[in-house]
Amino acid sequence: MTARVREALAVGGLPSLLLEDDRARVELLPTRGALVSRWAVEGKDVLFLDEATVVDPTKNVRGGIPLLFPNPGPLAQGTWPHGALGQHGFARRCAFEVVSAVADEQQARVELQLRPDEGSAAVYPYAFDARYAVSLQDGRLLLEWQLTNAGVASLPWHFGVHPYFRVDDKARAKVPSPARSAFDNVTKQPVAYAPARFDGPEVDLHLLDHGLATASLVGASAGDVTLRWTPELTTLVLWTLPDKPFVCVEPWTGPVGALTSAPLLLAPAQTARLAIELELQRGAETATPSHPG
């Protein structure tokens, strides 16, 4: 098996990097929040993408795999003293710098970097160095996030990913979970968790005690999808909208509002490392992904 990385143009003429192997193809948009916009395995598109939101820079992209940093979800008005961070933070709207793009017989891998700019510093006045790596190996997609505190004060942060999986028949979709409690972000109330149905009204459930470093979406259009992640990602979010052909299964480091209610803190020069692996049509009984390098 031979993997490869090559430059291309995506929808709207956006620069992209294509990661390919004998089973799969991944499209990555460095200037659009380092978005994984497409992931196709054996010719099947695993992800949903609304292309109109990709080509309009005034819109947040709906689809692919957006990055949520430094705050997954919204923050309550007035709780963040430095300005309006907005829903899901700023990383998904930033241009990332490509650090390396390499491939060999085993995998294709692209590493990108995000550092503060004038816009982000205005609402998040902390010095940081974030590295994001996207790897493709035998059809599996590995996402690695590395955050270093480059300043002299503690750095508050949280992180998540927001994969939009293509689901055309949402009545068949399910995400098995042992969770018993959740926060319903539609009603803004804690609820007892019952298995989510995705073929009715909006679902926006934050599973507070999923307790596993893995989850599976059964019934996605391309086939069942398994996610695995490092244990720092403690909250699992399930989201969909009525009449939209997607279901989002999102590992986060904390529940909505955690950046202000229970921030993770990095000491100066400290580095945090997270990883999320996605695989099509594989069982969930495998190891949690190791920390990146």
ZINORBEL-V272879 format. One record per backbone hydrogen bond with DSSP energy under -1.0 kcal/mol. NH is the residue of the N-H (numbers start at 1). CO is the residue of the C=O. Records with the same first field share a line. If there is no record, write none. Layout:
BEGIN
NH: CO, CO
END
This chain:
BEGIN
3: 104
4: 20
6: 18
8: 16
10: 14
13: 10
14: 11
16: 8
17: 28
18: 6
19: 26
20: 4
21: 24
25: 40
26: 19
27: 38
28: 17
29: 35
32: 29
33: 94
35: 29
37: 27, 35
38: 27
40: 25
41: 44
42: 23
44: 41
46: 39
48: 164
50: 62
53: 50
55: 51
59: 56
64: 48
65: 36
68: 160
69: 88
79: 76
88: 73
89: 86
91: 69
93: 90
94: 91
96: 30
97: 113
99: 111
100: 111
102: 109
104: 107
108: 136
109: 102
110: 134
111: 100
112: 132
113: 97
114: 130
121: 117
122: 118
123: 120
124: 120
126: 124
129: 148
130: 114
131: 146
132: 112
133: 144
134: 110
135: 142
136: 108
137: 140
140: 137
141: 278
142: 135
143: 276
144: 133
145: 274
146: 131
147: 272
148: 129
149: 270
150: 127
155: 266
157: 264
160: 68
161: 251
162: 66
164: 64
165: 247
166: 46
167: 245
172: 169
174: 218
182: 191
183: 206
184: 189
185: 204
188: 184
189: 184
191: 182
193: 180
203: 240
205: 238
206: 183
207: 236
208: 181
215: 227
217: 225
218: 174
221: 166
225: 217
226: 279
227: 215
228: 277
229: 213
230: 275
233: 230
234: 232
235: 252
236: 207
237: 250
238: 205
239: 248
240: 203
244: 241
246: 244
247: 165
248: 239
249: 163
250: 237
252: 235
253: 159
258: 255
260: 257
261: 257
262: 258
264: 157
266: 155
269: 149
270: 267
272: 147
274: 145
276: 143
277: 228
278: 141
279: 226
281: 224
286: 284
END
